[in-house]
Amino acid sequence: MLNVAVKAARAAGALINRASLDVEALRVGTKQANDFVTEVDHAAEAAIIDTLLGAYPDHGIWAEESGRREGKGRGKGHVWIIDPLDGTTNFIHGFPVYCVSIALMVDGRLEQAVVYDPTRNDLFTASKGRGAYLNDRRIRVAKRTRLSDCLLSTGFPFRPGDAYDTYLKMLGEMLPRVAGVRRPGSAALDLAYVAAGFADGFFELGLSPWDVAAGALLVTEAGGLVGNFTGEPDFLETRECMAGNPRIYGQLVGLLSKYSRCAHHDDRLAPPAASTPPQPPAAGDAPW
């Protein structure tokens, strides 16, 4: 299944690379303010789905652009979670930080992950219980233990209705305590970089399952931890994500937990704001 996912990611990456040669010619739509989609997103997603269903026609699909379809028969418990182009805003500006993200969830658990960076031909892969790899080389999270030595990555709020003030307070508290904060613009790549030890930690609000599913398995298979800002593992449902090696992760919880919507049970049950689709997973679909 991992090999099929790699084949699908490379097919999508080839489409993306060809389109990147003439970005100005692309048709660009807007799902909402500052949330873009291109014909490449749709073409890449179609190529991924064709490849996956060609091998596993009974499996379910949960994709950013085309939505969700349930599996059937023996494949009912298998769901492929797909972001065909994570970092679309970067892509349409010619900023070369974007990727393809594909994860397989089996009976509620992440089992396979691929994050493919077509601009660098970097392939991050992971299988449950078998470790994480970059271009066939085993990767591990960084070993730093002091937050003051750490380089963190994040994502800025960009949609109407996002918690700008809260985020600025959170960032203001973080900046004096770390060696640096970066905002590359692709959450899937951010998590892959944490898994590879290129960054020591990651935090972001408002993410969708396809943004983080593959990257989350990369991090955990590389020896790190992933969760919401309180440290709990239900980040796919609560739309906030934090990752790092175990020592740094604990320190991030100490700083970020007060900004979490999960700090109180009632907040956790509250629906997401109307301005931040997609919907959280249906009951019973939680991957952990």
PyMOL commands that set and color helices and strands:
alter all, ss='L'
color gray80, all
select helices_A, chain A and resi 2-20+23-25+39-55+73-75+88-92+147-149+164-177+187-196+209-221+235-238+246-259+265-269
alter helices_A, ss='H'
color red, helices_A
select strands_A, chain A and resi 28-32+35-38+60-63+67-69+78-86+99-106+109-117+122-127+132-134+137-139+151-154+180-182+201-205+225-227+240-244
alter strands_A, ss='S'
color yellow, strands_A
deselect
rebuild
show_as cartoon
